[in-house]
Amino acid sequence: MLDYRKDIDNLPVYDVIERDWNIKVNANESGWNLPPLVEERVLSSLSRIAFNRYPNTEPEDLSEIIAKRFGLQKENVWLGNGSSEIIDKIFYAFGGEGHKIVYMQPSFSMYPICIKSADAEGIAVPLDDDYKFNAEKFIEAVKSRKASLAVVCNPNNPTGGLIPVEDIEKIAREIDCAFLVDEAYVEFAGKKASAVSLMSKYPHLMVARTFSKAFGLAAIRVGYLLADKDIISTVGKVFKPYYLNVLSTVVASVVMQMYDEFDPRIEMVISERDRMYEEFLSLPGVKVYPSDTNFLLLRYDKAKELNERLLNYGIGVRSFGNAPMLDNCLRISIGTPEENNAVMKAIRNFAEGR
């Protein structure tokens, strides 16, 4: 018998099994590859990489570019292999035996996995009816359970809802522990949705972001943390040397410098999301929730049967099975207009008995 770490068998598994989809709208990815001008700049930059050397100045260069974008110093920025790694490391840094981490439910399914890996106790605060966030209830849970870390996903995955910045500030003002705002989808919610502007006022507030969603860089796995320099200094200790590869860092640097090139695509996703939302409202038996992300969440009594129909068509959506508070729910990412039309046609035909 091999002597594995205690409780490793009880860790939930994040399902990443894929198939050859005709239409893939199950992972909140971008429906497009890089804009041509960005791709040209990326390829030119990659041609100058010294593949025989460990990462040197590249991560610092990217940190500088990100810091400048947000009016911060590079000491306020930490990079990771996607925001998922950053979240995992933050949970580890503020976790450990006897430590409690408070999060909203339903939310990003990696939170419970990271909490267990950090040997911490997770405190899930259920959202109210129609997945509304209750700031008072969340604050009470943080205080009463003496949490070491509180985390909110904003806008929230998989419900799509946005917590107003005023509520984020209320939480930051009333709790003393570390407070992480996971902004993986914030680019789809408007320029005033981010909590970054609150960081100077509340040093315990951190913001995690990713290049995977709005910028279509899911393949390269780069995210970043914005936080007080003392937090960055401490959290950085749990990362290993040379943990971020040069190829990913260089690509992310080019994309961050050409940030505005992605605005038309982000606007298209928002427009398509709103169009799809209105169409789903007209389907019999289907409930669709408002979204400030690049996906929509549906509740439907025949969700299992609908998902099977879509599978037969080679259309991949996210089915939640019996996940807490997500029974009979499907999450559908916003793809290209052509993909969205095909998905809507298939769902409409099913809902209308055709």
KOLZA-785441 format. One record per residue (C-alpha): residue in one letter; x, y, z. Coordinates in steps of 0.5 Angstrom, whole numbers, plus 500, padded with zeros to 3 digits. Example, Ala and Ser with C-alpha at 12.3 -4.5 7.8 and 13.67 -1.06 7.14 Angstrom:
REM KOLZA-785441
A525491516 S527498514 
REM end
This chain:
REM KOLZA-785441
M500500500 L503507498 D502512503 Y499518500 R498525504 K492524508 D485526505 I488526498 D482521496 N477526498 L479532494 P474533488 V476533481 Y476539476 D473536470 V477538464 I476532459 E474534452 R472531446 D472533438 W466538439 N462541433 I461547437 K465548444 V461553449 N462549455 A469553458 N468560458 E473561452 S474566447 G471564440 W476568437 N484567436 L488573437 P487579432 P491579426 L495585428 V497582435 E498575433 E503579428 R507582434 V507576438 L510572433 S515577432 S517577439 L517570440 S522569435 R527573439 I527569445 A533565448 F530558449 N536556453 R536561458 Y531561464 P526567465 N530573467 T527580466 E521577462 P516577468 E519583471 D517587464 L510584464 S509586471 E511593469 I506593464 I501591468 A502596474 K503602469 R496600466 F493600473 G497606476 L501602480 Q508600482 K511593480 E511591487 N504591487 V503585482 W505578482 L504573476 G501566476 N500560471 G492563470 S489566476 S487559478 E494558481 I494565484 I488563488 D491556490 K497560492 I493565496 F489560499 Y495556501 A498562504 F492564508 G490557510 G492551514 E490548520 G485552524 H484557518 K477559515 I476561508 V469564507 Y466564499 M460565496 Q456559493 P455557488 S461560485 F468558482 S468550483 M476551484 Y475554491 P473548495 I478544491 C484549493 I481550500 K482542501 S489543498 A490548503 D488544509 A483550511 E476550513 G471552507 I465556509 A460557504 V455563504 P449561500 L447566495 D439569496 D434567491 D435568484 Y443568486 K443575489 F449576493 N447579500 A453583503 E450583510 K450575510 F457575507 I460580512 E457576518 A459569516 V466572516 K466575522 S462570526 R467564524 K473569525 A476567517 S483568515 L481570508 A474572504 V473571497 V468573492 C468572484 N465578481 P462577476 N460571479 N462564475 P457560474 T451565475 G454571472 G451576477 L455582478 I456585485 P456593485 V463596487 E459599493 D458592496 I465590495 E467596499 K462595504 I465588505 A472591505 R470596510 E467592515 I472586515 D479585518 C482579514 A485578507 F479579502 L480577495 V476579489 D476574483 E475579477 A476573471 Y470576468 V470583469 E472586462 F465584460 A462588466 G464595464 K470600466 K467601473 A466594475 S473593478 A475593485 V482596483 S480603485 L479601492 M486598494 S489604496 K484605501 Y484598503 P490594504 H487588505 L484587499 M487584493 V484583486 A486577481 R485577474 T486573468 F488573460 S484567459 K477570458 A477577455 F483576451 G483569449 L489567452 A487560455 A492556452 I498560455 R496560462 V497567465 G494571471 Y496576475 L495579482 L494586484 A495587492 D499591497 K506590496 D507587503 I502582501 I505581494 S512580498 T509574503 V504570498 G510570493 K514566498 V510560496 F511560489 K517556486 P523560482 Y522560475 Y515558475 L512562469 N515560462 V518565458 L513564452 S507565456 T510571459 V512574452 V505573449 A502576455 S506582455 V504584448 V497583449 M497587455 Q501593451 M495592445 Y490592450 D485596446 E485592440 F481587444 D475592445 P471591439 R471583441 I469584448 E464589445 M461584440 V461578446 I457583450 S452585445 E451577443 R450575450 D445581451 R442578444 M442571447 Y439573453 E433576450 E432570446 F432565452 L427569455 S422567450 L423560450 P418556454 G420553461 V427556460 K429561466 V435565464 Y439569469 P442576468 S449576466 D455581466 T460575464 N461572457 F456566459 L449565461 L446560466 L440557464 R435553469 Y430548465 D427542468 K429538462 A436540463 K439533463 E435531456 L437538453 N444537454 E444530451 R440533445 L446538445 L451532445 N448529440 Y449535435 G456535438 I455542442 G458542448 V455546454 R457546461 S452541465 F452542473 G449535475 N447535482 A452541484 P450545490 M444550488 L445548481 D440543479 N437543472 C442548470 L446549464 R452554463 I453556456 S459561453 I458566448 G461564442 T461567435 P455569432 E454563428 E455559433 N450562438 N445562432 A446554432 V446553439 M440557440 K436554434 A438547437 I435549444 R429553441 N427546437 F428542444 A424547448 E418547443 G418540442 R421540435 
REM end
